[in-house]
């Protein structure tokens, strides 16, 4: 793993928990903490980490990707190279690391608890077997789907940034609970479990969210009053706009990184 920031560490933790041997490149200040997690750390030596690894995962910020790839290009020829950098197309990665078999991935921070939504897109140089291997690795983080690369900016906007939207919603539920007199710890547990349970119902029943919502909404009841308030406040429109804005930002990042490479 090249890059062990918040996202990189979340992924590394998930992989270690599933029995993978993880090598990481990071700064000296993080060495002891990361080694305590079961990660072999190369201090400021991306090339050494890439040379020893069978699969190389790039988890640095998008603007750092060109520099890192130029640094390790000679060490990744013939290897599977997985990138989680938002807005960085496989074509750019392939041009800067010729000979590598490239797969582009968008996970999210929920890898921290091994419940991430992960999208995988095959690059031109990768094989179907490479994608299969990548999926096997990424399954340690959560639920994996394969998409065409043209959808990756949309994936970034929806599930990549999505946990932040959900955390904000949980916080709002907690504040609502406080407003009607619930103790803070009770409101937090109830809000978080409500979101977790609702998400599990969508995934396990296969029903449309609107159908599940109707199961809760009785005529003249409390839920319809709450839904009226959400509609009046533009709740769904605000969420849609958030995803669109994140999508536009991801596209803009891609253009900047490509122009600077």
Sine and cosine of phi, psi and omega as CSV:
sin_phi,cos_phi,sin_psi,cos_psi,sin_omega,cos_omega
0.00,0.00,0.84,-0.54,0.10,-1.00
-0.98,-0.18,0.96,-0.28,-0.05,-1.00
0.95,-0.30,0.91,-0.41,-0.02,-1.00
-0.78,-0.62,0.76,0.65,0.12,-0.99
-0.97,0.22,-0.40,-0.92,-0.06,-1.00
-0.86,0.51,-0.73,0.68,-0.02,-1.00
-0.95,0.33,-0.70,0.71,0.00,-1.00
-0.87,0.49,-0.67,0.74,0.01,-1.00
-0.92,0.40,-0.64,0.77,0.02,-1.00
-0.86,0.52,-0.69,0.72,0.02,-1.00
-0.91,0.40,-0.71,0.71,-0.01,-1.00
-0.87,0.50,-0.68,0.74,0.03,-1.00
-0.86,0.51,-0.70,0.71,-0.01,-1.00
-0.89,0.45,-0.66,0.75,-0.02,-1.00
-0.93,0.37,-0.68,0.74,0.04,-1.00
-0.88,0.48,-0.66,0.75,-0.01,-1.00
-0.89,0.46,-0.44,0.90,0.00,-1.00
-1.00,-0.09,0.11,0.99,0.11,-0.99
1.00,-0.06,0.11,0.99,0.05,-1.00
-0.97,0.26,0.57,-0.82,0.14,-0.99
-1.00,0.07,0.89,-0.46,-0.09,-1.00
-0.93,-0.36,0.82,-0.58,0.13,-0.99
-0.96,-0.29,0.69,-0.72,-0.04,-1.00
-0.74,-0.68,0.49,-0.87,0.08,-1.00
-0.92,-0.40,0.84,-0.55,-0.01,-1.00
-0.40,-0.92,-0.10,-0.99,-0.06,-1.00
-1.00,0.06,0.32,-0.95,-0.08,-1.00
-0.84,0.54,-0.62,0.78,-0.07,-1.00
-0.87,0.49,-0.42,0.91,-0.04,-1.00
-0.99,-0.13,-0.07,1.00,-0.15,-0.99
-0.84,0.54,-0.81,0.58,-0.07,-1.00
-0.90,0.44,-0.67,0.74,-0.03,-1.00
-0.89,0.45,-0.69,0.72,-0.03,-1.00
-0.95,0.32,-0.61,0.79,0.03,-1.00
-0.91,0.42,-0.51,0.86,0.05,-1.00
-0.91,0.41,-0.36,0.93,0.04,-1.00
-1.00,0.09,-0.12,0.99,-0.02,-1.00
0.99,-0.12,0.33,0.94,-0.02,-1.00
-0.97,-0.26,0.77,-0.64,0.10,-0.99
-0.98,0.17,0.85,-0.53,-0.15,-0.99
-0.95,-0.32,0.78,-0.63,0.16,-0.99
-0.98,-0.18,0.87,-0.50,-0.07,-1.00
-0.99,0.16,0.89,-0.46,0.04,-1.00
0.75,0.66,0.67,0.74,-0.05,-1.00
-0.60,-0.80,0.96,0.27,0.00,-1.00
-0.88,0.48,-0.61,0.79,-0.06,-1.00
-0.90,0.44,-0.68,0.73,-0.02,-1.00
-0.90,0.43,-0.66,0.75,0.02,-1.00
-0.90,0.44,-0.71,0.71,-0.01,-1.00
-0.91,0.41,-0.60,0.80,-0.03,-1.00
-0.91,0.41,-0.61,0.79,-0.07,-1.00
-0.99,0.15,-0.45,0.89,-0.13,-0.99
-0.97,0.23,0.46,-0.89,0.12,-0.99
-1.00,0.10,-0.60,0.80,0.04,-1.00
-0.79,-0.62,0.72,-0.70,-0.03,-1.00
-0.93,-0.36,0.80,-0.60,-0.01,-1.00
-0.91,-0.42,0.85,-0.53,-0.01,-1.00
-1.00,-0.06,0.88,-0.48,-0.04,-1.00
-0.76,-0.64,0.60,0.80,0.04,-1.00
-0.99,-0.10,0.13,-0.99,0.03,-1.00
-0.91,0.40,0.50,-0.87,-0.08,-1.00
-0.78,0.63,-0.67,0.74,-0.04,-1.00
-0.92,0.39,-0.30,0.95,0.00,-1.00
-1.00,-0.01,-0.21,0.98,-0.11,-0.99
-0.86,0.52,-0.76,0.65,-0.01,-1.00
-0.83,0.56,-0.69,0.73,0.00,-1.00
-0.89,0.46,-0.72,0.69,-0.03,-1.00
-0.90,0.44,-0.68,0.74,-0.02,-1.00
-0.91,0.42,-0.64,0.77,0.04,-1.00
-0.89,0.46,-0.56,0.83,-0.03,-1.00
-0.94,0.34,-0.62,0.78,-0.11,-0.99
-0.96,-0.28,0.07,1.00,-0.10,-0.99
-0.78,0.62,-0.67,0.75,-0.03,-1.00
-0.94,0.34,-0.30,0.95,-0.07,-1.00
-0.99,-0.11,-0.16,0.99,-0.09,-1.00
-0.92,-0.38,0.09,1.00,0.05,-1.00
-0.87,0.49,0.77,-0.63,0.00,-1.00
0.99,0.17,0.00,1.00,-0.03,-1.00
-0.96,-0.27,0.35,-0.94,0.11,-0.99
-0.98,0.20,0.83,-0.56,-0.04,-1.00
-0.88,-0.47,0.89,-0.45,-0.03,-1.00
-0.95,-0.32,0.78,-0.63,0.01,-1.00
-0.88,-0.47,0.72,-0.69,0.09,-1.00
-0.96,-0.29,0.15,0.99,-0.08,-1.00
-0.94,0.35,0.84,-0.55,-0.01,-1.00
-0.91,0.41,0.72,-0.70,0.12,-0.99
0.98,0.20,0.09,1.00,-0.01,-1.00
-0.97,-0.24,0.95,-0.31,-0.08,-1.00
-0.94,0.33,0.42,-0.91,0.02,-1.00
-0.89,0.45,-0.52,0.86,0.00,-1.00
-0.88,0.48,-0.62,0.78,0.03,-1.00
-0.94,0.35,-0.68,0.73,0.00,-1.00
-0.88,0.47,-0.68,0.74,0.00,-1.00
-0.90,0.43,-0.57,0.82,0.00,-1.00
-0.95,0.31,-0.51,0.86,-0.03,-1.00
-1.00,-0.02,-0.29,0.96,0.03,-1.00
-0.75,-0.66,0.92,0.39,-0.06,-1.00
-0.87,0.49,0.68,-0.73,0.01,-1.00
0.99,-0.10,-0.26,0.97,0.05,-1.00
-0.99,0.16,0.47,-0.88,0.04,-1.00
-0.98,-0.18,0.95,-0.33,-0.27,-0.96
-0.98,-0.19,0.75,-0.66,0.13,-0.99
-0.79,-0.61,0.75,-0.67,0.00,-1.00
-0.98,-0.22,0.67,-0.74,-0.11,-0.99
-0.73,-0.69,0.59,-0.81,0.17,-0.98
-0.80,-0.60,0.98,-0.19,0.10,-0.99
-1.00,-0.05,-0.15,-0.99,0.21,-0.98
-0.65,-0.76,0.10,-1.00,-0.17,-0.99
-0.90,0.44,-0.24,0.97,0.01,-1.00
-0.93,0.36,-0.08,1.00,0.18,-0.98
-0.84,0.55,-0.42,0.91,0.00,-1.00
-0.82,0.57,-0.58,0.82,0.01,-1.00
-0.91,-0.42,0.32,0.95,0.05,-1.00
0.86,0.51,0.61,0.79,0.06,-1.00
-0.77,-0.64,0.56,0.83,-0.04,-1.00
-0.96,0.27,0.46,-0.89,0.26,-0.96
-1.00,-0.09,0.84,-0.54,-0.12,-0.99
-0.80,-0.60,0.81,-0.59,0.08,-1.00
-0.94,-0.33,0.64,-0.77,-0.04,-1.00
-0.83,-0.55,0.72,-0.69,0.05,-1.00
-0.78,-0.62,0.75,-0.66,-0.03,-1.00
-0.98,0.17,0.75,-0.66,0.12,-0.99
-0.99,0.11,0.14,-0.99,-0.05,-1.00
-0.89,0.45,-0.56,0.83,-0.11,-0.99
-1.00,0.02,-0.14,0.99,-0.04,-1.00
-1.00,0.02,0.46,-0.89,0.05,-1.00
-0.98,-0.19,0.16,-0.99,0.08,-1.00
-0.89,0.47,-0.57,0.82,0.03,-1.00
-0.91,0.41,-0.61,0.79,0.06,-1.00
-0.88,0.48,-0.68,0.74,0.02,-1.00
-0.89,0.45,-0.65,0.76,0.03,-1.00
-0.88,0.47,-0.69,0.73,0.03,-1.00
-0.89,0.45,-0.71,0.70,0.01,-1.00
-0.86,0.51,-0.69,0.73,0.02,-1.00
-0.88,0.47,-0.63,0.78,0.01,-1.00
-0.89,0.45,-0.61,0.79,0.05,-1.00
-0.94,0.34,-0.73,0.68,-0.10,-0.99
-0.94,0.34,-0.39,0.92,0.02,-1.00
-0.88,0.48,-0.34,0.94,0.07,-1.00
-0.90,0.43,-0.35,0.94,-0.06,-1.00
-1.00,-0.04,-0.44,0.90,-0.08,-1.00
0.35,-0.94,-0.67,-0.74,-0.07,-1.00
-0.99,-0.11,0.78,-0.62,-0.12,-0.99
-0.91,-0.41,0.71,-0.70,0.12,-0.99
-0.79,-0.61,0.53,-0.85,0.06,-1.00
-0.98,-0.19,0.72,-0.70,0.00,-1.00
-0.72,-0.70,0.32,-0.95,0.17,-0.99
-0.95,0.32,0.58,-0.82,-0.10,-0.99
-0.86,0.51,-0.45,0.90,-0.03,-1.00
-0.90,0.44,-0.24,0.97,0.01,-1.00
-1.00,-0.08,-0.03,1.00,-0.15,-0.99
-0.92,0.40,-0.55,0.84,0.07,-1.00
-0.92,0.40,-0.60,0.80,0.05,-1.00
-0.93,0.38,-0.63,0.77,0.05,-1.00
-0.89,0.46,-0.68,0.73,0.03,-1.00
-0.84,0.55,-0.69,0.72,-0.04,-1.00
-0.94,0.35,-0.58,0.81,-0.06,-1.00
-1.00,0.10,-0.92,0.39,-0.10,-0.99
-1.00,-0.09,-0.46,0.89,0.04,-1.00
-0.90,0.44,-0.76,0.65,0.03,-1.00
-1.00,0.01,-0.23,0.97,-0.13,-0.99
-0.79,0.61,-0.65,0.76,0.01,-1.00
-0.82,0.57,-0.56,0.83,0.02,-1.00
-0.90,0.44,-0.62,0.79,0.04,-1.00
-0.91,0.42,-0.68,0.74,-0.04,-1.00
-0.93,0.36,-0.65,0.76,0.05,-1.00
-0.87,0.50,-0.63,0.78,0.03,-1.00
-0.91,0.43,-0.63,0.78,0.03,-1.00
-0.91,0.41,-0.68,0.73,0.04,-1.00
-0.87,0.49,-0.69,0.73,0.03,-1.00
-0.86,0.51,-0.66,0.75,0.01,-1.00
-0.90,0.43,-0.65,0.76,0.06,-1.00
-0.87,0.49,-0.67,0.74,0.02,-1.00
-0.88,0.47,-0.71,0.70,0.01,-1.00
-0.89,0.46,-0.60,0.80,0.08,-1.00
-0.89,0.46,-0.67,0.74,0.05,-1.00
-0.87,0.49,-0.66,0.75,0.05,-1.00
-0.89,0.45,-0.61,0.79,-0.03,-1.00
-0.90,0.44,-0.47,0.88,0.00,-1.00
-0.97,-0.25,0.25,0.97,0.22,-0.98
0.98,-0.19,0.08,1.00,0.01,-1.00
-0.96,0.28,0.58,-0.81,0.15,-0.99
-0.88,0.48,0.52,-0.85,-0.09,-1.00
-0.86,0.51,-0.71,0.71,-0.05,-1.00
-0.92,0.40,-0.59,0.81,0.04,-1.00
-0.92,0.38,-0.70,0.71,-0.01,-1.00
-0.88,0.48,-0.65,0.76,-0.02,-1.00
-0.92,0.40,-0.72,0.69,0.00,-1.00
-0.90,0.44,-0.69,0.73,-0.01,-1.00
-0.92,0.40,-0.66,0.75,-0.02,-1.00
-0.91,0.42,-0.75,0.67,-0.04,-1.00
-0.90,0.43,-0.69,0.72,0.00,-1.00
-0.92,0.38,-0.55,0.83,0.04,-1.00
-0.88,0.47,-0.70,0.71,0.02,-1.00
-0.92,0.39,-0.69,0.72,0.00,-1.00
-0.89,0.46,-0.69,0.73,-0.02,-1.00
-0.92,0.39,-0.66,0.76,0.01,-1.00
-0.90,0.44,-0.66,0.75,0.03,-1.00
-0.90,0.45,-0.65,0.76,0.00,-1.00
-0.91,0.43,-0.59,0.81,0.04,-1.00
-0.90,0.45,-0.65,0.76,0.03,-1.00
-0.88,0.47,-0.73,0.68,-0.07,-1.00
-0.93,0.36,-0.63,0.77,-0.13,-0.99
-1.00,0.01,-0.46,0.89,0.01,-1.00
-1.00,0.02,-0.43,0.90,-0.06,-1.00
0.96,0.28,0.10,0.99,0.00,-1.00
-0.99,0.16,0.47,-0.88,0.06,-1.00
-0.92,0.40,0.62,-0.78,0.01,-1.00
-0.80,0.60,-0.58,0.82,0.01,-1.00
-0.90,0.43,-0.60,0.80,0.02,-1.00
-0.92,0.38,-0.66,0.76,0.04,-1.00
-0.92,0.39,-0.61,0.79,0.04,-1.00
-0.87,0.49,-0.64,0.77,0.00,-1.00
-0.90,0.44,-0.44,0.90,0.05,-1.00
-0.91,0.41,-0.42,0.91,-0.04,-1.00
-1.00,-0.07,-0.38,0.92,-0.20,-0.98
-0.99,-0.11,0.98,-0.21,0.03,-1.00
-1.00,-0.10,0.52,-0.86,0.00,-1.00
-0.84,0.54,0.77,-0.64,0.06,-1.00
0.93,0.36,0.25,0.97,-0.07,-1.00
-1.00,-0.09,-0.15,-0.99,-0.04,-1.00
-0.95,0.32,-0.60,0.80,-0.09,-1.00
-0.91,0.40,-0.65,0.76,-0.02,-1.00
-0.92,0.39,-0.52,0.85,0.07,-1.00
-0.91,0.42,-0.66,0.75,0.03,-1.00
-0.91,0.41,-0.67,0.74,0.00,-1.00
-0.90,0.43,-0.59,0.80,0.08,-1.00
-0.86,0.50,-0.67,0.74,0.01,-1.00
-0.91,0.42,-0.65,0.76,0.03,-1.00
-0.90,0.44,-0.68,0.73,0.01,-1.00
-0.90,0.43,-0.66,0.75,0.00,-1.00
-0.89,0.46,-0.55,0.83,-0.02,-1.00
-1.00,0.08,-0.03,1.00,0.02,-1.00
0.96,0.28,0.55,0.83,-0.08,-1.00
-0.84,0.54,-0.81,0.59,-0.05,-1.00
-0.91,0.41,-0.63,0.77,0.03,-1.00
-0.88,0.47,-0.62,0.79,0.01,-1.00
-0.91,0.41,-0.64,0.77,0.00,-1.00
-0.92,0.38,-0.69,0.73,0.04,-1.00
-0.86,0.51,-0.71,0.71,-0.01,-1.00
-0.90,0.44,-0.59,0.80,0.03,-1.00
-0.88,0.48,-0.70,0.71,0.00,-1.00
-0.91,0.42,-0.66,0.75,0.00,-1.00
-0.89,0.45,-0.69,0.72,-0.01,-1.00
-0.90,0.43,-0.65,0.76,0.04,-1.00
-0.90,0.43,-0.62,0.78,0.05,-1.00
-0.88,0.48,-0.73,0.69,-0.01,-1.00
-0.89,0.46,-0.61,0.80,0.02,-1.00
-0.92,0.38,-0.65,0.76,0.03,-1.00
-0.89,0.46,-0.67,0.75,0.05,-1.00
-0.89,0.46,-0.65,0.76,-0.02,-1.00
-0.91,0.41,-0.65,0.76,0.04,-1.00
-0.87,0.49,-0.68,0.73,0.01,-1.00
-0.86,0.52,-0.69,0.72,0.00,-1.00
-0.90,0.43,-0.67,0.75,-0.01,-1.00
-0.92,0.40,-0.74,0.67,-0.02,-1.00
-0.88,0.47,-0.68,0.73,0.00,-1.00
-0.90,0.44,-0.60,0.80,-0.02,-1.00
-0.95,0.30,-0.43,0.91,-0.05,-1.00
-1.00,-0.09,-0.20,0.98,-0.05,-1.00
-0.93,0.36,0.00,0.00,0.00,0.00
